[in-house]
Amino acid sequence: MYTQLSLWQDANEQSLKHGEQLPMSDAEVILYRNFFDRNESDQIFYDLHNTTSWTQEVTKLFGKQVNLPRLTAWYGDPGKSYCYSKIKMEPILWSPTLIKIKSKIEALINTQFNSVLLNLYRDGKDSVAWHSDDEPELGKNPVIASVSFGATRRFMFRNKTQKELKYEIELTHGSFLLMTGATQHYWQHQIPKTNRLMQPRINLTFRKVS
């Protein structure tokens, strides 16, 4: 049974600074609601939607070539390539909009990032399956900074060993979810498909690739 976290009180300076710790064992996950205000989020979504070099990546599933159920892009410092789902991505150099987002996150959490994976969920049929961000090039305890713009989508966690232990939140326009510590060792996450009519959503996960 999913636990719906009660995270909908009005944002204020204290919650923006410290965020809201999710009650998950063996994990360090903090949600900053309204990290970007509505006007700023609208402009960022417009910029990213229209200027990002989106790609329809293809992977192999059960011996067949299949399209990923979303569009993706990989930006970052020169030479910071990234591999996942048997896909190798070479970085496109940072855009002004991405630098702006990155700088605001880095100033808050005092962590530097050298790359970002962008995902465009075009409608409710687009999704990402259960996974952990635990590729070797991300290090032992990766810091993953996830920012969302556009439509609100369900974000679900499940424990790797106790799969009945699950949490669910909604990532809203302008929200920032920080995953650190041992989170990727013990938890998976996903964005499930939905039959509801959904507007597009853009998610960015900032990372530090070795």
C-alpha positions as CSV (number, residue, x, y, z in Angstrom):
1,M,0.0,0.0,0.0
2,Y,1.4,3.4,-1.0
3,T,1.9,6.0,1.6
4,Q,0.9,9.5,0.4
5,L,3.2,12.0,2.0
6,S,1.6,15.1,3.4
7,L,3.7,17.7,1.7
8,W,1.2,20.4,0.6
9,Q,1.4,23.2,3.1
10,D,2.2,26.7,1.9
11,A,5.9,27.2,1.1
12,N,7.8,29.7,3.1
13,E,11.4,30.8,3.5
14,Q,12.2,28.1,6.1
15,S,10.9,25.2,3.9
16,L,12.7,26.6,0.9
17,K,16.0,26.7,2.8
18,H,15.8,23.4,4.6
19,G,13.3,21.4,2.4
20,E,11.2,18.5,3.7
21,Q,12.9,15.3,4.6
22,L,11.0,12.2,3.3
23,P,10.5,9.5,6.0
24,M,12.4,6.8,4.2
25,S,14.9,4.5,6.0
26,D,18.4,4.1,4.6
27,A,17.8,7.2,2.4
28,E,18.4,10.9,2.4
29,V,15.7,12.5,0.2
30,I,14.6,16.1,0.6
31,L,11.8,17.9,-1.3
32,Y,11.9,21.6,-2.0
33,R,8.5,22.7,-3.2
34,N,8.2,25.8,-5.3
35,F,12.0,26.0,-5.6
36,F,11.4,28.1,-8.7
37,D,8.3,30.4,-8.6
38,R,5.5,30.1,-11.2
39,N,6.7,32.8,-13.6
40,E,10.3,31.6,-13.5
41,S,9.2,28.0,-14.0
42,D,7.0,29.0,-16.9
43,Q,9.9,30.7,-18.7
44,I,12.3,27.8,-18.0
45,F,9.8,25.3,-19.3
46,Y,9.3,27.3,-22.5
47,D,13.1,27.7,-23.0
48,L,13.9,24.0,-22.4
49,H,11.0,22.7,-24.4
50,N,11.9,24.8,-27.4
51,T,15.7,24.9,-27.4
52,T,16.8,21.5,-26.1
53,S,18.3,19.1,-28.6
54,W,15.8,16.3,-27.8
55,T,16.6,12.8,-29.0
56,Q,14.5,9.7,-29.3
57,E,16.8,7.1,-27.9
58,V,16.5,3.4,-28.7
59,T,17.4,0.5,-26.4
60,K,17.3,-3.3,-26.6
61,L,14.6,-5.1,-24.6
62,F,14.2,-8.9,-24.8
63,G,16.3,-8.9,-27.9
64,K,14.2,-6.2,-29.7
65,Q,15.0,-2.6,-30.5
66,V,12.5,-0.3,-28.7
67,N,12.1,3.4,-28.3
68,L,12.4,4.8,-24.9
69,P,9.0,6.1,-23.7
70,R,10.2,9.7,-23.5
71,L,12.7,12.1,-25.2
72,T,16.1,12.7,-23.7
73,A,19.1,15.0,-23.9
74,W,22.5,15.0,-22.1
75,Y,24.3,18.2,-21.4
76,G,27.5,18.9,-19.5
77,D,31.2,19.6,-19.4
78,P,33.4,18.4,-22.3
79,G,34.2,14.7,-22.1
80,K,31.6,13.8,-19.5
81,S,29.8,11.0,-21.3
82,Y,27.2,8.8,-19.6
83,C,25.9,5.3,-20.1
84,Y,22.6,3.8,-19.0
85,S,20.2,1.3,-20.5
86,K,22.9,0.3,-22.9
87,I,22.9,3.8,-24.3
88,K,26.0,6.0,-24.4
89,M,25.4,9.7,-24.4
90,E,27.9,12.4,-25.3
91,P,27.5,15.8,-23.7
92,I,26.2,18.9,-25.4
93,L,27.7,22.0,-23.9
94,W,25.7,23.9,-21.3
95,S,23.0,26.3,-22.3
96,P,22.4,29.6,-20.4
97,T,19.1,28.3,-19.0
98,L,20.8,25.1,-17.7
99,I,23.6,27.1,-16.1
100,K,21.0,29.3,-14.4
101,I,19.2,26.3,-12.9
102,K,22.5,24.5,-12.0
103,S,23.9,27.6,-10.2
104,K,20.8,28.0,-8.1
105,I,20.9,24.4,-7.0
106,E,24.6,24.4,-6.3
107,A,24.3,27.6,-4.2
108,L,21.7,25.9,-2.0
109,I,23.4,22.5,-1.4
110,N,27.1,23.4,-1.8
111,T,27.7,20.7,-4.4
112,Q,29.1,21.1,-7.9
113,F,27.6,19.2,-10.9
114,N,29.2,18.6,-14.3
115,S,26.3,17.1,-16.2
116,V,22.6,16.8,-16.5
117,L,20.1,14.3,-18.0
118,L,17.0,15.9,-19.4
119,N,13.7,13.9,-19.9
120,L,10.7,15.2,-21.8
121,Y,7.5,13.3,-20.9
122,R,5.2,14.3,-23.8
123,D,2.0,12.9,-22.3
124,G,0.8,10.3,-19.8
125,K,2.0,7.5,-22.0
126,D,5.6,8.5,-21.5
127,S,7.3,7.1,-18.4
128,V,10.5,5.7,-16.8
129,A,10.6,2.2,-15.3
130,W,11.9,1.2,-11.9
131,H,15.6,1.9,-11.6
132,S,18.3,3.4,-9.4
133,D,20.8,6.1,-10.4
134,D,23.7,3.9,-9.5
135,E,25.9,3.7,-12.6
136,P,29.7,3.3,-11.6
137,E,30.6,6.7,-13.1
138,L,28.3,8.4,-10.5
139,G,30.4,7.2,-7.6
140,K,29.6,5.3,-4.4
141,N,26.9,7.6,-3.0
142,P,25.8,9.8,-5.9
143,V,24.1,13.2,-5.3
144,I,21.2,13.5,-7.7
145,A,19.4,16.8,-8.0
146,S,16.1,16.4,-9.8
147,V,14.1,19.5,-10.9
148,S,10.7,19.3,-12.6
149,F,8.8,21.8,-14.9
150,G,5.4,21.4,-16.5
151,A,2.7,18.9,-15.6
152,T,2.6,17.3,-12.2
153,R,3.6,13.6,-12.3
154,R,3.6,10.9,-9.6
155,F,7.1,9.9,-8.4
156,M,7.3,6.6,-6.7
157,F,9.9,4.9,-4.5
158,R,10.2,1.3,-3.6
159,N,12.7,-0.5,-1.3
160,K,15.0,-2.9,-3.2
161,T,14.7,-5.7,-0.6
162,Q,11.3,-5.0,0.9
163,K,9.4,-4.2,-2.3
164,E,6.1,-3.8,-0.4
165,L,7.7,-0.7,1.3
166,K,6.9,2.2,-1.0
167,Y,6.4,5.9,-0.9
168,E,4.7,8.2,-3.4
169,I,4.9,12.0,-3.9
170,E,3.9,14.4,-6.7
171,L,6.5,16.5,-8.4
172,T,5.0,19.8,-9.3
173,H,6.0,22.7,-11.6
174,G,9.2,24.2,-10.2
175,S,9.9,21.6,-7.5
176,F,13.4,20.3,-6.6
177,L,14.0,16.7,-5.2
178,L,17.4,16.0,-3.8
179,M,18.6,12.4,-3.4
180,T,21.9,11.8,-1.5
181,G,23.7,9.4,0.8
182,A,22.8,5.7,0.4
183,T,19.5,6.3,-1.3
184,Q,20.5,4.7,-4.6
185,H,21.8,1.6,-2.8
186,Y,18.5,0.8,-1.1
187,W,15.8,2.4,-3.2
188,Q,14.5,2.4,-6.8
189,H,12.2,5.1,-8.3
190,Q,9.9,5.5,-11.3
191,I,7.5,7.7,-13.1
192,P,4.6,5.5,-14.1
193,K,2.4,5.8,-17.1
194,T,-1.1,7.2,-16.6
195,N,-4.4,7.1,-18.6
196,R,-5.1,10.7,-17.6
197,L,-4.8,13.4,-20.1
198,M,-1.4,15.0,-19.3
199,Q,0.4,18.0,-20.5
200,P,4.2,17.7,-21.2
201,R,6.6,17.6,-18.3
202,I,10.4,18.2,-18.3
203,N,12.7,16.7,-15.7
204,L,16.3,17.5,-15.2
205,T,18.6,15.3,-13.0
206,F,21.9,17.0,-12.3
207,R,24.9,14.6,-11.6
208,K,28.6,14.5,-11.1
209,V,30.2,12.0,-13.5
210,S,33.8,10.9,-12.9
